[in-house]
Amino acid sequence: MNCLDYRRQLLAGTGESDAMRVHRLQCAGCAAEWADHATFEEALGEAMRVLVPQGFAERMAGAQVARRRKFLAAAATALVAAGAGVYAWLARQDPLALAGIDFVMKEEAKSIMMGTIPRSEAEAELAGTLPVERMERIGQVKHVRPCPFNGQTVIHVVLVVPQGKLTVLVMPALRMEGRRRAAKEGMYAAVVALQNGSVGVIGTDADVVESVAATLQA
Amino acid sequence: MGFEDLVRTHAADLFRYAYWLARDRAQAEDVVQEALLRGWRAFPRLRERGAAKAWLFSIVRNEYLRALGAKPPAAESLDGVEIPDERQDLFGLEMRDALLALPVAYAEPLALQVLGGFSCAEIADMIGASEGATMTRLTRARQALKRLVAPRERAGGRS
């Protein structure tokens, strides 16, 4: 290393390397330059460190905390709103499904007392909407009888599955979309669309009702 | 280190860096404030937390350029650089005046080196120049400052 290299590297401000140090210790001129440069760097640092507004760092950090709180508050509000929306949607009581529950509680016994119709007649009644065989794949068909429901004639079916008794209301005349639900006094009802008409399933276990409704719809 | 701690640690030097870019205290404050807002939004996506300091300085730089609608400062010649004659009574003030007279293209890498403690390679990466060009700017900046502050204070002080 020569004096030119030494002074060039000093000016770049990259610090003194071992090679530079060795040179400085052997060169009085560069040693003086080094001392002068140290004073210069100190003055440079001091000049560059301009006065920062009072409390600037805390103010900036505080703004981040405030932003985070605001963000979390907004997120929490959105979450609560979404939750409330989901709850409201889930809790929405569909009148037709509610009528299904009322049927089970008030009318079903009367239909059962009137007795089931012959199998051939049942097959004929259900053929276009929900064939008996499809229901028999799920459980035992114990009762089939047409009866009035919600201003129309439906076919009332009592289906016994391993989890218990279910009421199935086959509605050939009802065309609808989506799925309707209701819950009341320990009963749960789901109404789903079929290719021709619709079917309502009512029982005490929501999961079983949902599962059977989905199977009948498939 | 969380974002608030990062801000608390580096806010002062970020302000100083912004000041040497903008040469205006109010604008420097605005630039840092806006930069930190952007930083706060982007911080979760920062993978290399070890590079957070360089990242913050880069955001301040970008925010300054964005606020100005400007391109990165060009490394114009230092030949015509002059400092005012007034206030040469104190060495620190002289140096500050000399720094203010220095074009941003030269003062910026100097600020990143002196305030941020970044290496030539890091500075080159941050300002989008080659390492060689960055070293040249740093060298020329110091040469100019020495020339500008030498006549009274430094030369007189040593003799």
Interface residues (C-beta under 8 A of the other chain):
Chain A: R8 L11 A12 G13 T14 D36 T39 F40 E41 A43 L44 G45 E46 A47 M48 R49 V50 V52 P53 F56 A57 E58 M60 A61 A63 Q64 V65 R67 R68
Chain B: F3 E4 D5 V7 R8 T9 A11 A12 F15 R16 Y19 W20 R25 E29 V32 Q33 L36 L37 W40 F91 G92 L93 M95 R96 A98 L99 L110 A111 Q113 V114 L115 S119 C120 M135 L138 T139 R142 Q143 L145 K146 V149 R154 R158
